[in-house]
Amino acid sequence: MRREIKTVGVAKPNFARLKLTSKHYQRHFWNAMNYAHVELSAERLKKESLLWAKSNDYPMDILNRTDKGEFCTVGKVFFILNNEGEVTDKVLETTLSMMTDIVERNKEVKQEKKETPKVAVNTQERIYDKACECSNVIDHWIDLYINDEIDNILEQDLSRLFAEQYITHAHAQHLSSFYDIDLYEYKTALKGDDRDIAEAYAPLGKIKIKRLIRFYESIQAMCQELIDEYIELRKANQKSPEELVSKMKYAKSDKKFGMVSCPPADIIGAKGFWVFNLRTKKIGKYVCKDDQGLTVRGSSIVNFDEDNSVEKTLFKALTKIKPFKLKTLSKIQSAYDEVDSLETKMTGKMNEHCLIFKIIE
């Protein structure tokens, strides 16, 4: 869904003047952006995005099936680029980052089957559209303030707006990102670091620019507060390690090999652990793939490094298991390295034959 603002009398951009060396570059840049915002439909903005993406080796199969609403921001910049206009490195970097996010968000979305008559609405699309609706109201306030139709932008009640629009942490993540470029431009104009940007915003005056900066910062601060509250709530509702492993199957002990399993709850958050399958005589270790450590879902190990989590078959296991009973991780690793059998990758599946004999903390 596009964020639409009613603007009257937007001049068609002169792309010949949209060069970084142009004296009034910023003025022409924002005129082109405003023209694209008002005059170009969501379908046109998607076409501009796809045209640019095709010539820059982006995955077209993913982008073709992506909803047109995803391109309403990046499409404006690509509209300029496709018409041989130029943009600053900062704008291009931000736009490419947003384009990468669009690809990542839609990478796992499967194409709808031809025989399906109903068009399913993706949850993420609904969240994005809702954020755009809220942003429309905010953009309208900003337009009124810039055109001197309201005295002070800071008097607008963001808290009430968020409550009326039922904005949650999910909407806040999108909403906050909508204003990254605007906030950067206003701060740059106020500092005077960039002559062109400072010249473009000079008609507003320092008081308005300062208020707009505070307004944008208050939007992002409220969004971050919603996100932080959600994170804290998630932490409060997290299950204990004992609850997470309550359904996991494992071997508690084995008299034949004289081994006793470590408490499975110790797996949660650990860097890894060593396991011995009493039935297949395979011995191996799980290694976590990031700082979050390992966790468990049902009887499956989650968040493990599939390349470094490996196992070997321990032939003549009764006579060769002794070194693995040692407490030192380095000695266990040395004993494993000496096992002369084919190394295979771990599957992540645990069962009643798997004995956890060493936790890697």
C-alpha positions as a Markdown table, in Angstrom:
| # | Residue | x | y | z |
|---|---|---|---|---|
| 1 | Met | 0.0 | 0.0 | 0.0 |
| 2 | Arg | 1.4 | 3.4 | -1.0 |
| 3 | Arg | 1.7 | 6.3 | 1.4 |
| 4 | Glu | -0.2 | 8.9 | -0.4 |
| 5 | Ile | -0.1 | 12.7 | 0.3 |
| 6 | Lys | -2.1 | 15.1 | -1.7 |
| 7 | Thr | 0.2 | 17.6 | -3.3 |
| 8 | Val | -0.8 | 20.2 | -5.9 |
| 9 | Gly | 1.3 | 21.5 | -8.8 |
| 10 | Val | 4.2 | 19.0 | -8.8 |
| 11 | Ala | 6.5 | 19.9 | -11.8 |
| 12 | Lys | 7.8 | 17.1 | -14.0 |
| 13 | Pro | 11.5 | 16.5 | -13.1 |
| 14 | Asn | 14.2 | 17.7 | -15.4 |
| 15 | Phe | 16.6 | 14.7 | -15.3 |
| 16 | Ala | 19.3 | 16.6 | -17.2 |
| 17 | Arg | 19.7 | 18.8 | -14.1 |
| 18 | Leu | 19.7 | 15.8 | -11.8 |
| 19 | Lys | 23.4 | 15.6 | -11.7 |
| 20 | Leu | 25.5 | 15.7 | -8.5 |
| 21 | Thr | 27.5 | 18.6 | -9.9 |
| 22 | Ser | 24.4 | 20.7 | -10.5 |
| 23 | Lys | 24.3 | 23.9 | -8.4 |
| 24 | His | 20.7 | 23.2 | -7.2 |
| 25 | Tyr | 20.9 | 19.4 | -7.2 |
| 26 | Gln | 19.0 | 18.9 | -3.9 |
| 27 | Arg | 16.1 | 21.0 | -5.2 |
| 28 | His | 15.8 | 19.0 | -8.4 |
| 29 | Phe | 16.2 | 15.7 | -6.4 |
| 30 | Trp | 13.4 | 16.4 | -4.0 |
| 31 | Asn | 11.2 | 17.6 | -6.8 |
| 32 | Ala | 11.7 | 14.3 | -8.7 |
| 33 | Met | 11.0 | 12.3 | -5.5 |
| 34 | Asn | 7.9 | 14.3 | -4.8 |
| 35 | Tyr | 6.8 | 13.9 | -8.4 |
| 36 | Ala | 7.2 | 10.1 | -8.2 |
| 37 | His | 5.4 | 10.0 | -4.9 |
| 38 | Val | 2.4 | 11.9 | -6.2 |
| 39 | Glu | 2.1 | 11.0 | -9.9 |
| 40 | Leu | 3.4 | 7.4 | -10.1 |
| 41 | Ser | 1.2 | 4.5 | -9.2 |
| 42 | Ala | 2.4 | 1.6 | -7.1 |
| 43 | Glu | 2.4 | -0.5 | -10.3 |
| 44 | Arg | 4.6 | 2.0 | -12.1 |
| 45 | Leu | 7.0 | 2.2 | -9.1 |
| 46 | Lys | 7.3 | -1.6 | -9.1 |
| 47 | Lys | 8.1 | -1.5 | -12.9 |
| 48 | Glu | 10.8 | 1.0 | -12.3 |
| 49 | Ser | 12.3 | -1.1 | -9.5 |
| 50 | Leu | 12.2 | -4.3 | -11.7 |
| 51 | Leu | 13.7 | -2.4 | -14.6 |
| 52 | Trp | 16.7 | -1.4 | -12.5 |
| 53 | Ala | 16.9 | -4.8 | -10.7 |
| 54 | Lys | 17.0 | -6.7 | -14.1 |
| 55 | Ser | 20.1 | -4.8 | -15.2 |
| 56 | Asn | 21.8 | -5.3 | -11.8 |
| 57 | Asp | 21.6 | -9.1 | -11.4 |
| 58 | Tyr | 18.8 | -9.2 | -8.8 |
| 59 | Pro | 16.7 | -12.4 | -8.4 |
| 60 | Met | 13.8 | -11.5 | -10.7 |
| 61 | Asp | 11.8 | -14.6 | -9.8 |
| 62 | Ile | 11.5 | -13.3 | -6.2 |
| 63 | Leu | 10.9 | -9.6 | -7.2 |
| 64 | Asn | 8.3 | -10.4 | -9.8 |
| 65 | Arg | 6.1 | -12.1 | -7.2 |
| 66 | Thr | 6.7 | -9.5 | -4.6 |
| 67 | Asp | 3.7 | -7.2 | -3.7 |
| 68 | Lys | 3.8 | -3.8 | -5.5 |
| 69 | Gly | 3.5 | -2.1 | -2.1 |
| 70 | Glu | 7.0 | -3.1 | -1.2 |
| 71 | Phe | 8.5 | -0.9 | -3.9 |
| 72 | Cys | 6.8 | 2.4 | -3.1 |
| 73 | Thr | 9.9 | 3.8 | -1.4 |
| 74 | Val | 12.8 | 2.3 | -3.5 |
| 75 | Gly | 10.8 | 2.8 | -6.7 |
| 76 | Lys | 11.2 | 6.6 | -6.5 |
| 77 | Val | 14.9 | 6.4 | -6.4 |
| 78 | Phe | 15.0 | 3.8 | -9.2 |
| 79 | Phe | 12.7 | 6.1 | -11.3 |
| 80 | Ile | 15.5 | 8.7 | -11.1 |
| 81 | Leu | 18.3 | 6.3 | -11.9 |
| 82 | Asn | 16.4 | 4.7 | -14.8 |
| 83 | Asn | 16.0 | 8.2 | -16.4 |
| 84 | Glu | 19.8 | 8.8 | -16.1 |
| 85 | Gly | 19.5 | 11.0 | -13.0 |
| 86 | Glu | 22.0 | 10.8 | -10.2 |
| 87 | Val | 21.6 | 10.2 | -6.4 |
| 88 | Thr | 24.1 | 10.6 | -3.6 |
| 89 | Asp | 26.0 | 7.7 | -2.2 |
| 90 | Lys | 24.0 | 7.8 | 1.1 |
| 91 | Val | 20.7 | 7.6 | -0.7 |
| 92 | Leu | 21.9 | 4.8 | -3.0 |
| 93 | Glu | 23.3 | 2.9 | 0.0 |
| 94 | Thr | 20.0 | 3.2 | 1.9 |
| 95 | Thr | 18.0 | 2.2 | -1.2 |
| 96 | Leu | 20.1 | -0.9 | -1.9 |
| 97 | Ser | 19.8 | -1.9 | 1.7 |
| 98 | Met | 16.0 | -1.7 | 1.5 |
| 99 | Met | 16.1 | -3.6 | -1.8 |
| 100 | Thr | 18.1 | -6.4 | -0.1 |
| 101 | Asp | 15.5 | -6.5 | 2.7 |
| 102 | Ile | 12.7 | -6.8 | 0.2 |
| 103 | Val | 14.5 | -9.8 | -1.4 |
| 104 | Glu | 15.1 | -11.4 | 2.0 |
| 105 | Arg | 11.5 | -10.9 | 3.2 |
| 106 | Asn | 10.1 | -12.5 | 0.1 |
| 107 | Lys | 12.7 | -15.2 | -0.6 |
| 108 | Glu | 10.8 | -17.9 | 1.2 |
| 109 | Val | 7.3 | -16.9 | -0.1 |
| 110 | Lys | 6.0 | -19.6 | -2.4 |
| 111 | Gln | 4.3 | -18.8 | -5.6 |
| 112 | Glu | 0.6 | -19.2 | -5.4 |
| 113 | Lys | -0.8 | -22.2 | -7.2 |
| 114 | Lys | -2.7 | -21.5 | -10.4 |
| 115 | Glu | -5.7 | -23.5 | -9.3 |
| 116 | Thr | -6.1 | -21.5 | -6.1 |
| 117 | Pro | -8.9 | -19.0 | -6.8 |
| 118 | Lys | -8.5 | -17.0 | -3.6 |
| 119 | Val | -5.6 | -14.5 | -3.2 |
| 120 | Ala | -4.0 | -15.1 | 0.2 |
| 121 | Val | -3.0 | -12.0 | 2.1 |
| 122 | Asn | 0.4 | -12.4 | 3.7 |
| 123 | Thr | 0.6 | -11.4 | 7.4 |
| 124 | Gln | 3.7 | -9.3 | 6.8 |
| 125 | Glu | 1.9 | -7.4 | 4.0 |
| 126 | Arg | -0.9 | -6.5 | 6.4 |
| 127 | Ile | 1.6 | -5.3 | 8.9 |
| 128 | Tyr | 3.4 | -3.2 | 6.3 |
| 129 | Asp | 0.1 | -1.8 | 5.0 |
| 130 | Lys | -1.0 | -0.8 | 8.5 |
| 131 | Ala | 2.4 | 1.0 | 9.1 |
| 132 | Cys | 1.8 | 2.8 | 5.9 |
| 133 | Glu | -1.6 | 4.0 | 7.0 |
| 134 | Cys | -0.2 | 5.4 | 10.2 |
| 135 | Ser | 2.6 | 7.0 | 8.2 |
| 136 | Asn | 0.1 | 8.7 | 5.9 |
| 137 | Val | -1.3 | 10.6 | 8.8 |
| 138 | Ile | 2.2 | 11.6 | 10.1 |
| 139 | Asp | 3.2 | 12.7 | 6.6 |
| 140 | His | 0.1 | 14.9 | 6.4 |
| 141 | Trp | 1.0 | 16.6 | 9.7 |
| 142 | Ile | 4.5 | 17.3 | 8.4 |
| 143 | Asp | 3.1 | 18.7 | 5.1 |
| 144 | Leu | 0.8 | 21.0 | 7.1 |
| 145 | Tyr | 3.6 | 22.2 | 9.3 |
| 146 | Ile | 6.0 | 22.9 | 6.4 |
| 147 | Asn | 3.2 | 24.9 | 4.6 |
| 148 | Asp | 2.5 | 26.9 | 7.8 |
| 149 | Glu | -1.0 | 25.5 | 8.3 |
| 150 | Ile | -0.1 | 24.3 | 11.8 |
| 151 | Asp | 2.1 | 26.3 | 14.3 |
| 152 | Asn | 4.1 | 23.5 | 16.0 |
| 153 | Ile | 4.6 | 20.0 | 14.7 |
| 154 | Leu | 5.6 | 18.9 | 18.2 |
| 155 | Glu | 2.0 | 19.5 | 19.5 |
| 156 | Gln | 0.7 | 16.6 | 17.4 |
| 157 | Asp | -0.3 | 13.7 | 19.6 |
| 158 | Leu | 1.7 | 10.7 | 18.5 |
| 159 | Ser | 0.6 | 8.6 | 21.5 |
| 160 | Arg | -3.0 | 9.0 | 20.6 |
| 161 | Leu | -2.3 | 8.2 | 16.9 |
| 162 | Phe | -0.5 | 5.0 | 17.8 |
| 163 | Ala | -3.3 | 4.0 | 20.1 |
| 164 | Glu | -6.0 | 4.8 | 17.5 |
| 165 | Gln | -4.1 | 2.9 | 14.8 |
| 166 | Tyr | -3.4 | 0.0 | 17.1 |
| 167 | Ile | 0.3 | 0.2 | 16.3 |
| 168 | Thr | 2.3 | -2.7 | 17.8 |
| 169 | His | 6.0 | -3.6 | 17.8 |
| 170 | Ala | 5.6 | -5.3 | 14.4 |
| 171 | His | 4.3 | -2.1 | 12.8 |
| 172 | Ala | 6.9 | 0.0 | 14.7 |
| 173 | Gln | 9.8 | -1.8 | 13.0 |
| 174 | His | 8.5 | -0.6 | 9.5 |
| 175 | Leu | 7.3 | 2.8 | 10.7 |
| 176 | Ser | 10.7 | 3.8 | 12.2 |
| 177 | Ser | 12.6 | 2.9 | 9.1 |
| 178 | Phe | 10.3 | 5.1 | 6.9 |
| 179 | Tyr | 11.9 | 8.2 | 8.4 |
| 180 | Asp | 15.6 | 7.3 | 8.4 |
| 181 | Ile | 16.5 | 9.2 | 5.2 |
| 182 | Asp | 14.4 | 12.3 | 6.2 |
| 183 | Leu | 16.0 | 12.5 | 9.6 |
| 184 | Tyr | 19.5 | 12.2 | 8.1 |
| 185 | Glu | 18.8 | 15.0 | 5.6 |
| 186 | Tyr | 17.4 | 17.4 | 8.3 |
| 187 | Lys | 20.3 | 16.7 | 10.6 |
| 188 | Thr | 22.8 | 17.3 | 7.8 |
| 189 | Ala | 21.0 | 20.5 | 6.8 |
| 190 | Leu | 21.2 | 21.8 | 10.4 |
| 191 | Lys | 24.9 | 21.0 | 10.8 |
| 192 | Gly | 25.7 | 22.5 | 7.4 |
| 193 | Asp | 28.0 | 19.5 | 6.5 |
| 194 | Asp | 26.6 | 19.3 | 3.0 |
| 195 | Arg | 26.2 | 22.6 | 1.1 |
| 196 | Asp | 23.6 | 21.3 | -1.3 |
| 197 | Ile | 21.4 | 19.8 | 1.4 |
| 198 | Ala | 21.7 | 22.9 | 3.6 |
| 199 | Glu | 20.7 | 25.1 | 0.6 |
| 200 | Ala | 17.7 | 22.9 | -0.2 |
| 201 | Tyr | 16.3 | 23.1 | 3.4 |
| 202 | Ala | 17.3 | 26.8 | 4.0 |
| 203 | Pro | 13.8 | 28.1 | 3.3 |
| 204 | Leu | 12.4 | 26.2 | 6.3 |
| 205 | Gly | 14.6 | 28.0 | 8.8 |
| 206 | Lys | 16.5 | 26.5 | 11.7 |
| 207 | Ile | 13.6 | 26.5 | 14.1 |
| 208 | Lys | 11.4 | 24.4 | 11.8 |
| 209 | Ile | 14.3 | 22.0 | 11.1 |
| 210 | Lys | 15.0 | 21.6 | 14.8 |
| 211 | Arg | 11.4 | 20.8 | 15.5 |
| 212 | Leu | 11.1 | 18.4 | 12.6 |
| 213 | Ile | 14.3 | 16.6 | 13.9 |
| 214 | Arg | 12.7 | 16.3 | 17.4 |
| 215 | Phe | 9.5 | 15.1 | 15.8 |
| 216 | Tyr | 11.2 | 12.4 | 13.8 |
| 217 | Glu | 13.3 | 11.4 | 16.8 |
| 218 | Ser | 10.1 | 11.1 | 18.9 |
| 219 | Ile | 8.5 | 8.8 | 16.3 |
| 220 | Gln | 11.5 | 6.5 | 16.3 |
| 221 | Ala | 11.8 | 6.7 | 20.1 |
| 222 | Met | 8.1 | 5.6 | 20.5 |
| 223 | Cys | 8.7 | 2.8 | 17.9 |
| 224 | Gln | 11.7 | 1.6 | 19.8 |
| 225 | Glu | 9.8 | 1.7 | 23.1 |
| 226 | Leu | 7.1 | -0.6 | 21.6 |
| 227 | Ile | 9.8 | -3.0 | 20.4 |
| 228 | Asp | 11.7 | -3.0 | 23.7 |
| 229 | Glu | 8.4 | -3.7 | 25.6 |
| 230 | Tyr | 7.7 | -6.7 | 23.3 |
| 231 | Ile | 11.2 | -8.0 | 23.8 |
| 232 | Glu | 10.9 | -7.7 | 27.6 |
| 233 | Leu | 7.5 | -9.5 | 27.4 |
| 234 | Arg | 9.0 | -12.3 | 25.4 |
| 235 | Lys | 11.8 | -12.7 | 27.9 |
| 236 | Ala | 9.2 | -12.8 | 30.8 |
| 237 | Asn | 7.2 | -15.5 | 29.0 |
| 238 | Gln | 10.2 | -17.7 | 28.0 |
| 239 | Lys | 10.1 | -21.3 | 29.1 |
| 240 | Ser | 12.6 | -22.6 | 31.5 |
| 241 | Pro | 15.3 | -25.0 | 30.2 |
| 242 | Glu | 13.6 | -27.8 | 32.0 |
| 243 | Glu | 10.3 | -27.0 | 30.2 |
| 244 | Leu | 12.0 | -26.8 | 26.8 |
| 245 | Val | 13.6 | -30.3 | 27.1 |
| 246 | Ser | 10.6 | -32.0 | 28.8 |
| 247 | Lys | 9.6 | -33.8 | 25.6 |
| 248 | Met | 13.0 | -34.6 | 24.4 |
| 249 | Lys | 13.9 | -38.3 | 24.2 |
| 250 | Tyr | 17.4 | -39.3 | 25.4 |
| 251 | Ala | 19.2 | -42.2 | 27.2 |
| 252 | Lys | 19.6 | -41.4 | 30.9 |
| 253 | Ser | 22.3 | -44.0 | 31.5 |
| 254 | Asp | 23.8 | -47.3 | 30.3 |
| 255 | Lys | 25.3 | -50.0 | 32.5 |
| 256 | Lys | 27.1 | -51.8 | 29.6 |
| 257 | Phe | 29.2 | -48.7 | 28.8 |
| 258 | Gly | 29.2 | -47.4 | 32.3 |
| 259 | Met | 28.0 | -43.9 | 31.3 |
| 260 | Val | 25.5 | -41.5 | 32.7 |
| 261 | Ser | 23.9 | -38.7 | 30.7 |
| 262 | Cys | 24.3 | -35.0 | 31.6 |
| 263 | Pro | 21.0 | -33.2 | 32.5 |
| 264 | Pro | 19.4 | -32.3 | 29.1 |
| 265 | Ala | 18.5 | -28.9 | 30.4 |
| 266 | Asp | 22.2 | -28.0 | 30.3 |
| 267 | Ile | 22.0 | -28.1 | 26.4 |
| 268 | Ile | 19.9 | -24.8 | 26.4 |
| 269 | Gly | 22.3 | -21.9 | 25.7 |
| 270 | Ala | 25.3 | -24.2 | 25.6 |
| 271 | Lys | 28.0 | -23.9 | 22.9 |
| 272 | Gly | 27.7 | -27.6 | 22.1 |
| 273 | Phe | 27.6 | -31.1 | 23.6 |
| 274 | Trp | 29.0 | -34.6 | 22.9 |
| 275 | Val | 26.5 | -37.4 | 22.3 |
| 276 | Phe | 26.9 | -41.2 | 22.0 |
| 277 | Asn | 24.2 | -43.3 | 20.2 |
| 278 | Leu | 24.0 | -46.6 | 22.1 |
| 279 | Arg | 22.3 | -48.4 | 19.3 |
| 280 | Thr | 24.3 | -47.3 | 16.2 |
| 281 | Lys | 27.6 | -46.7 | 18.2 |
| 282 | Lys | 27.9 | -43.3 | 16.5 |
| 283 | Ile | 29.8 | -40.7 | 18.6 |
| 284 | Gly | 29.8 | -37.0 | 17.8 |
| 285 | Lys | 29.2 | -33.5 | 18.8 |
| 286 | Tyr | 26.8 | -30.6 | 18.2 |
| 287 | Val | 28.2 | -27.1 | 17.9 |
| 288 | Cys | 26.0 | -24.0 | 18.0 |
| 289 | Lys | 26.1 | -21.7 | 15.0 |
| 290 | Asp | 26.0 | -18.3 | 16.9 |
| 291 | Asp | 26.2 | -16.7 | 20.3 |
| 292 | Gln | 22.6 | -17.6 | 21.2 |
| 293 | Gly | 23.7 | -21.1 | 21.9 |
| 294 | Leu | 21.8 | -24.4 | 21.3 |
| 295 | Thr | 18.1 | -24.9 | 22.1 |
| 296 | Val | 15.6 | -27.7 | 21.8 |
| 297 | Arg | 12.3 | -28.1 | 20.0 |
| 298 | Gly | 10.5 | -31.3 | 20.8 |
| 299 | Ser | 13.2 | -34.0 | 20.3 |
| 300 | Ser | 15.2 | -31.9 | 17.8 |
| 301 | Ile | 18.3 | -29.8 | 18.4 |
| 302 | Val | 17.9 | -26.2 | 17.1 |
| 303 | Asn | 20.4 | -23.6 | 16.2 |
| 304 | Phe | 23.4 | -25.9 | 15.5 |
| 305 | Asp | 26.1 | -25.5 | 12.9 |
| 306 | Glu | 25.3 | -28.1 | 10.3 |
| 307 | Asp | 28.8 | -28.1 | 8.9 |
| 308 | Asn | 30.7 | -28.4 | 12.1 |
| 309 | Ser | 28.3 | -30.8 | 13.9 |
| 310 | Val | 29.7 | -34.2 | 13.0 |
| 311 | Glu | 29.8 | -37.8 | 14.1 |
| 312 | Lys | 31.7 | -41.0 | 13.4 |
| 313 | Thr | 31.0 | -44.7 | 14.0 |
| 314 | Leu | 32.9 | -46.1 | 17.0 |
| 315 | Phe | 33.9 | -49.6 | 16.0 |
| 316 | Lys | 34.7 | -52.0 | 18.9 |
| 317 | Ala | 32.9 | -49.4 | 21.1 |
| 318 | Leu | 33.3 | -51.3 | 24.4 |
| 319 | Thr | 37.1 | -51.1 | 24.2 |
| 320 | Lys | 37.4 | -47.7 | 22.7 |
| 321 | Ile | 34.8 | -45.7 | 24.7 |
| 322 | Lys | 37.1 | -45.2 | 27.7 |
| 323 | Pro | 38.9 | -42.0 | 26.4 |
| 324 | Phe | 35.5 | -40.4 | 25.9 |
| 325 | Lys | 34.7 | -40.7 | 29.6 |
| 326 | Leu | 37.5 | -38.2 | 30.5 |
| 327 | Lys | 36.3 | -34.8 | 31.7 |
| 328 | Thr | 38.7 | -32.7 | 29.6 |
| 329 | Leu | 37.2 | -31.5 | 26.3 |
| 330 | Ser | 40.6 | -31.5 | 24.6 |
| 331 | Lys | 41.2 | -35.1 | 25.4 |
| 332 | Ile | 37.7 | -36.0 | 24.2 |
| 333 | Gln | 38.4 | -34.2 | 20.9 |
| 334 | Ser | 41.7 | -36.0 | 20.5 |
| 335 | Ala | 40.1 | -39.4 | 21.0 |
| 336 | Tyr | 37.4 | -38.4 | 18.4 |
| 337 | Asp | 40.1 | -37.4 | 15.9 |
| 338 | Glu | 41.8 | -40.8 | 16.3 |
| 339 | Val | 38.5 | -42.7 | 15.4 |
| 340 | Asp | 39.2 | -44.2 | 12.0 |
| 341 | Ser | 35.8 | -44.1 | 10.3 |
| 342 | Leu | 33.8 | -42.0 | 7.9 |
| 343 | Glu | 32.7 | -38.6 | 9.3 |
| 344 | Thr | 29.1 | -37.6 | 8.6 |
| 345 | Lys | 26.9 | -34.6 | 9.6 |
| 346 | Met | 24.6 | -34.7 | 12.5 |
| 347 | Thr | 20.8 | -34.6 | 11.8 |
| 348 | Gly | 19.6 | -32.7 | 14.8 |
| 349 | Lys | 17.3 | -35.6 | 15.9 |
| 350 | Met | 17.5 | -37.1 | 19.4 |
| 351 | Asn | 16.0 | -40.4 | 20.5 |
| 352 | Glu | 16.0 | -42.8 | 23.5 |
| 353 | His | 19.3 | -44.2 | 22.4 |
| 354 | Cys | 21.2 | -40.9 | 22.5 |
| 355 | Leu | 23.3 | -40.4 | 25.7 |
| 356 | Ile | 24.6 | -36.9 | 26.4 |
| 357 | Phe | 28.0 | -37.4 | 28.0 |
| 358 | Lys | 29.6 | -34.0 | 27.8 |
| 359 | Ile | 28.3 | -30.4 | 27.6 |
| 360 | Ile | 30.5 | -27.7 | 25.9 |
| 361 | Glu | 29.9 | -24.5 | 27.9 |
